[in-house]
């Protein structure tokens, strides 16, 4: 296994689980995929380190598959709350050091939090918020939430600002934000006060959401 990689057990190979498993494998990690559906498992055999048909509510079966030797488990079982919860309990009993779980709803989320998992994911809600941010401000290409109200956003420079210096944006003065750099095409540039903007430059900006929203509106 390549230096810096980890091993992952992805339980549930539906659309969400199979996508995560595929990407983790693409990054060079050792990934095992587990599902009761033989069709889903067979579709992943060529992509993952291994793919196994397994009932993960059976602690003994999980131990036989060696899941306790993996660094991280992602439980991506769909709407079967009982199977999801039993699987998490088995993983906790086995001493998995890190467990992430996809939650189907708020009640599921609350139960998982009580079980002490490391991260509860609600993909539809998280993606919904992401899309709403971009729909609300067409200049916003992408963003990453860092917690504590801070985000990093990727904002496209509109044509009307082409040829102007970065100081015209008021970053760090009018707007309490920090410019991390500028993407021009596929090239990343460290920006300074003398930098001149071009149409379709992408500004990578760090700050709190209200300040980022105000800045986006000003463009």
C-alpha positions as CSV (number, residue, x, y, z in Angstrom):
1,X,0.0,0.0,0.0
2,X,1.4,3.4,-1.0
3,X,2.7,5.7,1.7
4,X,0.0,8.0,3.1
5,X,-2.9,5.9,2.1
6,X,-5.4,4.2,4.4
7,X,-7.7,1.2,4.3
8,X,-11.4,1.6,4.0
9,X,-14.4,-0.7,4.4
10,X,-17.4,0.7,2.5
11,X,-20.7,-1.1,3.6
12,X,-23.5,-0.6,1.2
13,X,-22.7,-0.3,-2.6
14,X,-25.6,1.8,-3.8
15,X,-25.1,5.0,-5.8
16,X,-23.5,6.8,-2.8
17,X,-21.4,4.0,-1.4
18,X,-20.1,2.8,-4.8
19,X,-19.1,6.3,-5.8
20,X,-17.2,6.9,-2.5
21,X,-15.6,3.5,-2.8
22,X,-14.5,4.1,-6.4
23,X,-13.0,7.4,-5.6
24,X,-11.1,6.1,-2.6
25,X,-9.7,3.3,-4.7
26,X,-8.7,5.8,-7.4
27,X,-6.7,7.7,-4.8
28,X,-4.7,4.5,-4.3
29,X,-6.3,3.3,-1.0
30,X,-7.1,-0.3,-0.1
31,X,-10.9,-0.5,-0.2
32,X,-13.2,-3.4,0.5
33,X,-16.9,-3.1,-0.6
34,X,-19.6,-5.0,1.2
35,X,-23.2,-5.5,0.2
36,X,-26.0,-8.2,0.3
37,X,-26.8,-7.6,-3.3
38,X,-24.6,-9.9,-5.5
39,X,-25.2,-7.7,-8.6
40,X,-23.8,-4.6,-6.8
41,X,-20.8,-6.6,-5.5
42,X,-20.0,-8.0,-9.0
43,X,-20.1,-4.5,-10.5
44,X,-17.3,-3.4,-8.1
45,X,-15.0,-6.4,-8.2
46,X,-12.7,-4.9,-10.9
47,X,-12.6,-1.5,-9.2
48,X,-11.9,-2.3,-5.5
49,X,-9.2,-4.3,-3.7
50,X,-12.0,-6.7,-2.9
51,X,-15.8,-6.8,-2.9
52,X,-17.8,-9.3,-0.8
53,X,-21.4,-10.4,-0.5
54,X,-22.0,-10.1,3.3
55,X,-24.7,-9.6,5.9
56,X,-23.0,-6.8,8.0
57,X,-25.6,-7.2,10.8
58,X,-23.7,-10.4,11.6
59,X,-20.7,-9.5,13.8
60,X,-19.1,-12.9,13.2
61,X,-19.3,-12.5,9.4
62,X,-17.6,-9.0,9.7
63,X,-14.8,-10.5,11.8
64,X,-14.3,-13.3,9.3
65,X,-14.0,-10.8,6.5
66,X,-11.3,-9.0,8.6
67,X,-13.1,-5.7,8.8
68,X,-11.6,-5.0,12.2
69,X,-8.2,-4.6,10.4
70,X,-9.4,-1.6,8.3
71,X,-8.7,2.0,9.3
72,X,-12.1,3.5,8.5
73,X,-15.6,2.1,7.9
74,X,-18.2,4.0,5.9
75,X,-21.7,2.6,6.5
76,X,-23.7,3.7,3.4
77,X,-26.7,1.4,3.8
78,X,-29.8,3.1,2.3
79,X,-33.1,3.3,4.0
80,X,-32.8,0.1,6.1
81,X,-32.3,1.9,9.5
82,X,-32.2,-1.4,11.4
83,X,-29.4,-2.8,9.3
84,X,-27.5,0.4,9.5
85,X,-27.7,0.7,13.3
86,X,-26.9,-3.0,13.9
87,X,-23.9,-2.7,11.5
88,X,-22.7,0.4,13.4
89,X,-23.0,-1.4,16.7
90,X,-21.0,-4.4,15.4
91,X,-18.3,-2.1,14.2
92,X,-18.1,-0.4,17.6
93,X,-17.9,-3.7,19.3
94,X,-15.1,-4.7,17.0
95,X,-13.2,-1.6,17.9
96,X,-13.1,0.2,14.5
97,X,-11.1,3.4,15.1
98,X,-13.1,5.6,12.7
99,X,-16.7,5.1,11.6
100,X,-18.7,7.4,9.1
101,X,-22.3,6.7,8.5
102,X,-24.9,7.9,5.9
103,X,-28.1,8.9,7.7
104,X,-31.5,8.5,6.0
105,X,-33.3,11.1,8.1
106,X,-33.2,13.2,11.3
107,X,-34.2,10.3,13.6
108,X,-31.5,8.1,12.1
109,X,-29.0,11.0,12.6
110,X,-29.9,11.3,16.3
111,X,-29.5,7.6,16.9
112,X,-26.2,7.5,15.2
113,X,-24.9,10.5,17.2
114,X,-25.9,8.6,20.4
115,X,-23.9,5.6,19.2
116,X,-20.8,7.8,19.0
117,X,-19.9,7.5,15.3
118,X,-17.2,9.9,14.1
119,X,-19.2,11.6,11.3
120,X,-22.9,11.4,10.2
121,X,-23.5,12.3,6.6
122,X,-26.8,13.4,5.0
123,X,-25.7,13.7,1.3
124,X,-29.0,15.0,0.0
125,X,-29.1,17.9,2.5
126,X,-25.4,18.7,2.2
127,X,-25.6,18.7,-1.6
128,X,-28.9,20.7,-1.4
129,X,-27.2,23.5,0.6
130,X,-24.2,23.4,-1.8
131,X,-26.5,23.8,-4.9
132,X,-28.5,26.6,-3.2
133,X,-25.3,28.6,-2.5
134,X,-24.4,28.4,-6.2
135,X,-27.9,29.1,-7.5
136,X,-28.1,32.1,-5.1
137,X,-25.0,33.7,-6.5
138,X,-24.0,32.9,-10.1
139,X,-20.5,34.1,-9.6
140,X,-19.9,31.4,-7.0
141,X,-18.4,28.4,-8.6
142,X,-17.8,26.2,-5.6
143,X,-17.3,26.4,-1.9
144,X,-16.0,24.3,1.1
145,X,-17.3,24.8,4.6
146,X,-14.4,24.7,7.2
147,X,-16.7,24.9,10.3
148,X,-17.1,27.7,12.8
149,X,-18.8,29.8,10.2
150,X,-15.8,29.9,7.8
151,X,-15.7,28.8,4.2
152,X,-13.4,28.9,1.2
153,X,-15.2,29.9,-2.0
154,X,-14.3,30.0,-5.6
155,X,-15.7,33.1,-7.3
156,X,-15.5,34.0,-11.0
157,X,-14.3,37.5,-11.9
158,X,-17.0,39.2,-14.0
159,X,-16.1,40.8,-17.3
160,X,-16.7,44.4,-16.0
161,X,-13.8,44.0,-13.5
162,X,-11.3,42.8,-16.2
163,X,-8.2,45.0,-16.3
164,X,-8.6,46.3,-12.7
165,X,-6.2,45.7,-9.9
166,X,-7.0,43.4,-7.0
167,X,-7.2,46.4,-4.7
168,X,-10.4,47.4,-6.4
169,X,-12.1,44.4,-4.8
170,X,-11.7,45.7,-1.3
171,X,-10.5,42.4,0.1
172,X,-9.2,42.9,3.6
173,X,-10.5,46.5,3.7
174,X,-14.1,46.9,2.7
175,X,-14.6,43.2,3.0
176,X,-13.2,41.2,6.0
177,X,-11.9,38.4,3.8
178,X,-8.6,36.9,2.8
179,X,-7.6,36.2,-0.8
180,X,-5.7,32.9,-0.9
181,X,-4.9,33.0,-4.6
182,X,-6.2,33.2,-8.2
183,X,-6.8,30.4,-10.7
184,X,-6.2,31.5,-14.3
185,X,-7.2,28.6,-16.5
186,X,-5.4,25.6,-14.9
187,X,-2.7,27.7,-13.3
188,X,-2.7,28.8,-9.6
189,X,-1.2,32.2,-8.9
190,X,-0.3,33.9,-5.6
191,X,-1.9,37.3,-5.8
192,X,-0.5,40.6,-4.7
193,X,-1.8,44.2,-4.9
194,X,-0.3,44.8,-8.3
195,X,-2.1,41.8,-9.8
196,X,-4.4,42.7,-12.7
197,X,-7.7,40.8,-13.0
198,X,-8.8,39.0,-16.2
199,X,-12.3,37.9,-17.2
200,X,-13.0,34.4,-15.9
201,X,-10.2,34.5,-13.3
202,X,-11.3,32.5,-10.3
203,X,-10.7,34.1,-6.9
204,X,-10.1,31.7,-4.0
205,X,-11.3,33.5,-0.9
206,X,-11.5,32.6,2.8
207,X,-13.9,34.2,5.2
208,X,-17.1,33.9,7.2
209,X,-20.3,33.2,5.3
210,X,-22.1,36.6,5.8
211,X,-18.9,38.4,4.6
212,X,-18.6,36.1,1.6
213,X,-22.2,36.6,0.7
214,X,-21.9,40.4,0.9
215,X,-18.8,40.2,-1.3
216,X,-20.4,38.0,-3.9
217,X,-23.4,40.3,-4.1
218,X,-21.1,43.3,-4.7
219,X,-19.7,41.6,-7.8
